[in-house]
């Protein structure tokens, strides 16, 4: 499955890497493409990974998922 997330609070490539590592640290996430330009991420994951799990990982990294 693929899920697109809009992420608020990223301002540099370090932020991008931090969000990528947070998302890829979730069991069941195969890959995460994070873009500073698009202020978001595209996450390729197993069906067992929920939006809530991804939001929590991003928020714990210090950023916010927005609708």
Biopython code that builds the backbone (N, CA, C, O; Angstrom):
import numpy as np
from Bio.PDB.StructureBuilder import StructureBuilder

atoms = [
    (1, "UNK", "N", (0.838, -1.184, 0.000)),
    (1, "UNK", "CA", (0.000, 0.000, 0.000)),
    (1, "UNK", "C", (0.883, 1.248, 0.000)),
    (1, "UNK", "O", (2.025, 1.224, 0.459)),
    (2, "UNK", "N", (0.328, 2.326, -0.522)),
    (2, "UNK", "CA", (1.028, 3.611, -0.485)),
    (2, "UNK", "C", (0.119, 4.645, 0.165)),
    (2, "UNK", "O", (-1.081, 4.704, -0.102)),
    (3, "UNK", "N", (0.721, 5.452, 1.022)),
    (3, "UNK", "CA", (-0.015, 6.522, 1.677)),
    (3, "UNK", "C", (0.774, 7.808, 1.537)),
    (3, "UNK", "O", (1.982, 7.837, 1.770)),
    (4, "UNK", "N", (0.082, 8.877, 1.153)),
    (4, "UNK", "CA", (0.717, 10.195, 1.061)),
    (4, "UNK", "C", (0.395, 10.977, 2.329)),
    (4, "UNK", "O", (-0.746, 10.996, 2.791)),
    (5, "UNK", "N", (1.410, 11.615, 2.878)),
    (5, "UNK", "CA", (1.242, 12.425, 4.083)),
    (5, "UNK", "C", (1.687, 13.849, 3.800)),
    (5, "UNK", "O", (2.687, 14.061, 3.114)),
    (6, "UNK", "N", (0.959, 14.821, 4.317)),
    (6, "UNK", "CA", (1.390, 16.221, 4.294)),
    (6, "UNK", "C", (2.026, 16.464, 5.652)),
    (6, "UNK", "O", (1.422, 16.173, 6.685)),
    (7, "UNK", "N", (3.245, 16.998, 5.656)),
    (7, "UNK", "CA", (3.970, 17.174, 6.911)),
    (7, "UNK", "C", (4.369, 18.634, 7.095)),
    (7, "UNK", "O", (4.912, 19.267, 6.189)),
    (8, "UNK", "N", (4.089, 19.146, 8.276)),
    (8, "UNK", "CA", (4.380, 20.531, 8.625)),
    (8, "UNK", "C", (5.593, 20.570, 9.547)),
    (8, "UNK", "O", (5.751, 19.712, 10.416)),
    (9, "UNK", "N", (6.448, 21.572, 9.351)),
    (9, "UNK", "CA", (7.548, 21.791, 10.272)),
    (9, "UNK", "C", (8.928, 21.460, 9.730)),
    (9, "UNK", "O", (9.930, 21.757, 10.380)),
    (10, "UNK", "N", (9.001, 20.851, 8.552)),
    (10, "UNK", "CA", (10.315, 20.544, 7.971)),
    (10, "UNK", "C", (10.872, 21.795, 7.310)),
    (10, "UNK", "O", (10.168, 22.492, 6.579)),
    (11, "UNK", "N", (12.159, 22.076, 7.576)),
    (11, "UNK", "CA", (12.748, 23.285, 6.999)),
    (11, "UNK", "C", (14.084, 23.044, 6.304)),
    (11, "UNK", "O", (14.630, 23.956, 5.682)),
    (12, "UNK", "N", (14.622, 21.809, 6.404)),
    (12, "UNK", "CA", (15.920, 21.535, 5.787)),
    (12, "UNK", "C", (16.055, 20.039, 5.503)),
    (12, "UNK", "O", (15.184, 19.248, 5.863)),
    (13, "UNK", "N", (17.148, 19.666, 4.859)),
    (13, "UNK", "CA", (17.360, 18.259, 4.519)),
    (13, "UNK", "C", (17.561, 17.399, 5.765)),
    (13, "UNK", "O", (17.271, 16.203, 5.737)),
    (14, "UNK", "N", (18.049, 17.984, 6.849)),
    (14, "UNK", "CA", (18.180, 17.239, 8.110)),
    (14, "UNK", "C", (16.788, 16.817, 8.596)),
    (14, "UNK", "O", (16.600, 15.695, 9.066)),
    (15, "UNK", "N", (15.819, 17.729, 8.477)),
    (15, "UNK", "CA", (14.433, 17.428, 8.855)),
    (15, "UNK", "C", (13.903, 16.274, 8.006)),
    (15, "UNK", "O", (13.272, 15.354, 8.526)),
    (16, "UNK", "N", (14.158, 16.326, 6.716)),
    (16, "UNK", "CA", (13.718, 15.291, 5.787)),
    (16, "UNK", "C", (14.263, 13.932, 6.220)),
    (16, "UNK", "O", (13.531, 12.944, 6.263)),
    (17, "UNK", "N", (15.541, 13.895, 6.536)),
    (17, "UNK", "CA", (16.177, 12.643, 6.952)),
    (17, "UNK", "C", (15.589, 12.141, 8.266)),
    (17, "UNK", "O", (15.381, 10.940, 8.437)),
    (18, "UNK", "N", (15.323, 13.050, 9.183)),
    (18, "UNK", "CA", (14.758, 12.696, 10.482)),
    (18, "UNK", "C", (13.366, 12.062, 10.302)),
    (18, "UNK", "O", (13.063, 11.045, 10.926)),
    (19, "UNK", "N", (12.533, 12.657, 9.458)),
    (19, "UNK", "CA", (11.196, 12.124, 9.194)),
    (19, "UNK", "C", (11.289, 10.770, 8.486)),
    (19, "UNK", "O", (10.559, 9.839, 8.824)),
    (20, "UNK", "N", (12.183, 10.665, 7.509)),
    (20, "UNK", "CA", (12.380, 9.408, 6.772)),
    (20, "UNK", "C", (12.760, 8.280, 7.736)),
    (20, "UNK", "O", (12.203, 7.185, 7.666)),
    (21, "UNK", "N", (13.703, 8.553, 8.630)),
    (21, "UNK", "CA", (14.137, 7.535, 9.587)),
    (21, "UNK", "C", (12.998, 7.152, 10.537)),
    (21, "UNK", "O", (12.843, 5.981, 10.885)),
    (22, "UNK", "N", (12.208, 8.139, 10.952)),
    (22, "UNK", "CA", (11.084, 7.867, 11.856)),
    (22, "UNK", "C", (10.064, 6.961, 11.178)),
    (22, "UNK", "O", (9.589, 5.998, 11.780)),
    (23, "UNK", "N", (9.727, 7.267, 9.928)),
    (23, "UNK", "CA", (8.739, 6.468, 9.206)),
    (23, "UNK", "C", (9.267, 5.070, 8.891)),
    (23, "UNK", "O", (8.543, 4.084, 9.027)),
    (24, "UNK", "N", (10.526, 4.988, 8.473)),
    (24, "UNK", "CA", (11.091, 3.688, 8.117)),
    (24, "UNK", "C", (11.380, 2.841, 9.356)),
    (24, "UNK", "O", (11.669, 1.650, 9.238)),
    (25, "UNK", "N", (11.303, 3.445, 10.539)),
    (25, "UNK", "CA", (11.485, 2.712, 11.779)),
    (25, "UNK", "C", (10.241, 1.956, 12.210)),
    (25, "UNK", "O", (10.293, 1.163, 13.150)),
    (26, "UNK", "N", (9.134, 2.187, 11.540)),
    (26, "UNK", "CA", (7.883, 1.489, 11.849)),
    (26, "UNK", "C", (7.935, 0.106, 11.203)),
    (26, "UNK", "O", (8.232, -0.021, 10.015)),
    (27, "UNK", "N", (7.644, -0.928, 11.994)),
    (27, "UNK", "CA", (7.597, -2.276, 11.433)),
    (27, "UNK", "C", (6.521, -2.353, 10.362)),
    (27, "UNK", "O", (5.382, -1.953, 10.603)),
    (28, "UNK", "N", (6.862, -2.857, 9.194)),
    (28, "UNK", "CA", (5.893, -2.962, 8.100)),
    (28, "UNK", "C", (6.043, -1.871, 7.051)),
    (28, "UNK", "O", (5.447, -1.956, 5.977)),
    (29, "UNK", "N", (6.838, -0.839, 7.356)),
    (29, "UNK", "CA", (7.089, 0.204, 6.357)),
    (29, "UNK", "C", (8.252, -0.259, 5.494)),
    (29, "UNK", "O", (9.339, -0.545, 5.996)),
    (30, "UNK", "N", (8.009, -0.330, 4.183)),
    (30, "UNK", "CA", (9.037, -0.779, 3.246)),
    (30, "UNK", "C", (9.956, 0.364, 2.838)),
    (30, "UNK", "O", (11.169, 0.185, 2.730)),
    (31, "UNK", "N", (9.372, 1.548, 2.610)),
    (31, "UNK", "CA", (10.171, 2.712, 2.234)),
    (31, "UNK", "C", (9.360, 3.983, 2.452)),
    (31, "UNK", "O", (8.130, 3.969, 2.480)),
    (32, "UNK", "N", (10.093, 5.077, 2.605)),
    (32, "UNK", "CA", (9.450, 6.387, 2.747)),
    (32, "UNK", "C", (10.231, 7.387, 1.905)),
    (32, "UNK", "O", (11.439, 7.551, 2.077)),
    (33, "UNK", "N", (9.527, 8.053, 0.995)),
    (33, "UNK", "CA", (10.131, 9.124, 0.197)),
    (33, "UNK", "C", (9.627, 10.430, 0.783)),
    (33, "UNK", "O", (8.439, 10.742, 0.703)),
    (34, "UNK", "N", (10.537, 11.190, 1.372)),
    (34, "UNK", "CA", (10.159, 12.435, 2.035)),
    (34, "UNK", "C", (10.673, 13.595, 1.195)),
    (34, "UNK", "O", (11.818, 13.582, 0.743)),
    (35, "UNK", "N", (9.825, 14.597, 0.986)),
    (35, "UNK", "CA", (10.180, 15.739, 0.143)),
    (35, "UNK", "C", (9.973, 17.052, 0.884)),
    (35, "UNK", "O", (8.879, 17.355, 1.362)),
    (36, "UNK", "N", (11.045, 17.818, 0.965)),
    (36, "UNK", "CA", (10.964, 19.155, 1.566)),
    (36, "UNK", "C", (10.178, 20.072, 0.634)),
    (36, "UNK", "O", (9.385, 20.897, 1.088)),
    (37, "UNK", "N", (10.400, 19.925, -0.662)),
    (37, "UNK", "CA", (9.724, 20.755, -1.657)),
    (37, "UNK", "C", (8.203, 20.570, -1.613)),
    (37, "UNK", "O", (7.447, 21.532, -1.750)),
    (38, "UNK", "N", (7.768, 19.322, -1.420)),
    (38, "UNK", "CA", (6.334, 19.017, -1.394)),
    (38, "UNK", "C", (5.758, 19.043, 0.020)),
    (38, "UNK", "O", (4.555, 18.868, 0.211)),
    (39, "UNK", "N", (6.633, 19.264, 1.019)),
    (39, "UNK", "CA", (6.198, 19.230, 2.430)),
    (39, "UNK", "C", (5.410, 17.970, 2.731)),
    (39, "UNK", "O", (4.321, 18.025, 3.302)),
    (40, "UNK", "N", (5.967, 16.844, 2.345)),
    (40, "UNK", "CA", (5.239, 15.614, 2.581)),
    (40, "UNK", "C", (6.074, 14.372, 2.390)),
    (40, "UNK", "O", (7.285, 14.425, 2.173)),
    (41, "UNK", "N", (5.382, 13.252, 2.477)),
    (41, "UNK", "CA", (6.033, 11.958, 2.319)),
    (41, "UNK", "C", (5.090, 10.991, 1.618)),
    (41, "UNK", "O", (3.869, 11.090, 1.730)),
    (42, "UNK", "N", (5.688, 10.060, 0.896)),
    (42, "UNK", "CA", (4.949, 8.949, 0.309)),
    (42, "UNK", "C", (5.514, 7.697, 0.948)),
    (42, "UNK", "O", (6.700, 7.395, 0.818)),
    (43, "UNK", "N", (4.649, 6.973, 1.638)),
    (43, "UNK", "CA", (5.085, 5.813, 2.411)),
    (43, "UNK", "C", (4.546, 4.536, 1.772)),
    (43, "UNK", "O", (3.343, 4.397, 1.550)),
    (44, "UNK", "N", (5.448, 3.617, 1.484)),
    (44, "UNK", "CA", (5.108, 2.313, 0.933)),
    (44, "UNK", "C", (5.129, 1.339, 2.110)),
    (44, "UNK", "O", (6.171, 1.140, 2.735)),
    (45, "UNK", "N", (3.975, 0.731, 2.414)),
    (45, "UNK", "CA", (3.888, -0.060, 3.641)),
    (45, "UNK", "C", (2.934, -1.239, 3.520)),
    (45, "UNK", "O", (2.137, -1.336, 2.586)),
    (46, "UNK", "N", (3.044, -2.134, 4.502)),
    (46, "UNK", "CA", (2.141, -3.280, 4.598)),
    (46, "UNK", "C", (0.774, -2.800, 5.077)),
    (46, "UNK", "O", (0.653, -1.712, 5.639)),
    (47, "UNK", "N", (-0.254, -3.618, 4.853)),
    (47, "UNK", "CA", (-1.618, -3.261, 5.255)),
    (47, "UNK", "C", (-1.757, -3.099, 6.773)),
    (47, "UNK", "O", (-2.684, -2.445, 7.249)),
    (48, "UNK", "N", (-0.839, -3.692, 7.518)),
    (48, "UNK", "CA", (-0.909, -3.636, 8.981)),
    (48, "UNK", "C", (-0.509, -2.269, 9.539)),
    (48, "UNK", "O", (-0.779, -1.968, 10.702)),
    (49, "UNK", "N", (0.129, -1.448, 8.717)),
    (49, "UNK", "CA", (0.561, -0.115, 9.170)),
    (49, "UNK", "C", (-0.607, 0.853, 9.011)),
    (49, "UNK", "O", (-1.176, 0.984, 7.928)),
    (50, "UNK", "N", (-0.956, 1.531, 10.109)),
    (50, "UNK", "CA", (-2.083, 2.458, 10.079)),
    (50, "UNK", "C", (-1.616, 3.905, 9.963)),
    (50, "UNK", "O", (-0.459, 4.230, 10.228)),
    (51, "UNK", "N", (-2.541, 4.752, 9.564)),
    (51, "UNK", "CA", (-2.257, 6.182, 9.494)),
    (51, "UNK", "C", (-1.862, 6.700, 10.876)),
    (51, "UNK", "O", (-0.958, 7.527, 10.996)),
    (52, "UNK", "N", (-2.529, 6.221, 11.900)),
    (52, "UNK", "CA", (-2.227, 6.644, 13.272)),
    (52, "UNK", "C", (-0.784, 6.309, 13.652)),
    (52, "UNK", "O", (-0.120, 7.093, 14.331)),
    (53, "UNK", "N", (-0.303, 5.152, 13.218)),
    (53, "UNK", "CA", (1.083, 4.759, 13.512)),
    (53, "UNK", "C", (2.065, 5.718, 12.833)),
    (53, "UNK", "O", (3.072, 6.111, 13.422)),
    (54, "UNK", "N", (1.757, 6.086, 11.588)),
    (54, "UNK", "CA", (2.639, 6.993, 10.853)),
    (54, "UNK", "C", (2.605, 8.394, 11.467)),
    (54, "UNK", "O", (3.645, 9.038, 11.610)),
    (55, "UNK", "N", (1.412, 8.863, 11.828)),
    (55, "UNK", "CA", (1.280, 10.180, 12.459)),
    (55, "UNK", "C", (2.062, 10.230, 13.763)),
    (55, "UNK", "O", (2.749, 11.213, 14.042)),
    (56, "UNK", "N", (1.961, 9.177, 14.559)),
    (56, "UNK", "CA", (2.667, 9.127, 15.845)),
    (56, "UNK", "C", (4.181, 9.196, 15.634)),
    (56, "UNK", "O", (4.871, 9.925, 16.346)),
    (57, "UNK", "N", (4.698, 8.448, 14.669)),
    (57, "UNK", "CA", (6.141, 8.442, 14.399)),
    (57, "UNK", "C", (6.622, 9.829, 13.970)),
    (57, "UNK", "O", (7.675, 10.289, 14.412)),
    (58, "UNK", "N", (5.847, 10.493, 13.105)),
    (58, "UNK", "CA", (6.217, 11.831, 12.635)),
    (58, "UNK", "C", (6.179, 12.830, 13.805)),
    (58, "UNK", "O", (7.077, 13.659, 13.951)),
    (59, "UNK", "N", (5.139, 12.740, 14.625)),
    (59, "UNK", "CA", (5.015, 13.657, 15.762)),
    (59, "UNK", "C", (6.100, 13.426, 16.795)),
    (59, "UNK", "O", (6.598, 14.383, 17.388)),
    (60, "UNK", "N", (6.481, 12.164, 17.025)),
    (60, "UNK", "CA", (7.566, 11.871, 17.954)),
    (60, "UNK", "C", (8.908, 12.387, 17.440)),
    (60, "UNK", "O", (9.824, 12.643, 18.222)),
    (61, "UNK", "N", (9.015, 12.535, 16.124)),
    (61, "UNK", "CA", (10.232, 13.086, 15.523)),
    (61, "UNK", "C", (10.233, 14.618, 15.587)),
    (61, "UNK", "O", (11.239, 15.253, 15.272)),
    (62, "UNK", "N", (9.092, 15.214, 15.998)),
    (62, "UNK", "CA", (9.034, 16.653, 16.171)),
    (62, "UNK", "C", (8.317, 17.425, 15.069)),
    (62, "UNK", "O", (8.442, 18.646, 14.973)),
    (63, "UNK", "N", (7.567, 16.706, 14.241)),
    (63, "UNK", "CA", (6.870, 17.333, 13.120)),
    (63, "UNK", "C", (5.382, 17.002, 13.218)),
    (63, "UNK", "O", (4.966, 16.265, 14.112)),
    (64, "UNK", "N", (4.586, 17.544, 12.305)),
    (64, "UNK", "CA", (3.130, 17.353, 12.397)),
    (64, "UNK", "C", (2.566, 16.932, 11.056)),
    (64, "UNK", "O", (2.890, 17.507, 10.017)),
    (65, "UNK", "N", (1.708, 15.907, 11.095)),
    (65, "UNK", "CA", (0.974, 15.492, 9.895)),
    (65, "UNK", "C", (-0.288, 16.326, 9.829)),
    (65, "UNK", "O", (-1.044, 16.396, 10.798)),
    (66, "UNK", "N", (-0.518, 16.961, 8.687)),
    (66, "UNK", "CA", (-1.697, 17.805, 8.503)),
    (66, "UNK", "C", (-2.583, 17.215, 7.411)),
    (66, "UNK", "O", (-2.099, 16.496, 6.537)),
    (67, "UNK", "N", (-3.873, 17.517, 7.456)),
    (67, "UNK", "CA", (-4.832, 16.967, 6.484)),
    (67, "UNK", "C", (-4.595, 17.526, 5.101)),
    (67, "UNK", "O", (-5.309, 17.173, 4.162)),
]
sb = StructureBuilder()
sb.init_structure("model")
sb.init_model(0)
sb.init_chain("A")
sb.init_seg("    ")
for serial, (resi, resn, name, xyz) in enumerate(atoms, 1):
    if name == "N":
        sb.init_residue(resn, " ", resi, " ")
    sb.init_atom(name, np.array(xyz, "f"), 0.0, 1.0, " ", f" {name:<3s}", serial, name[0])
structure = sb.get_structure()
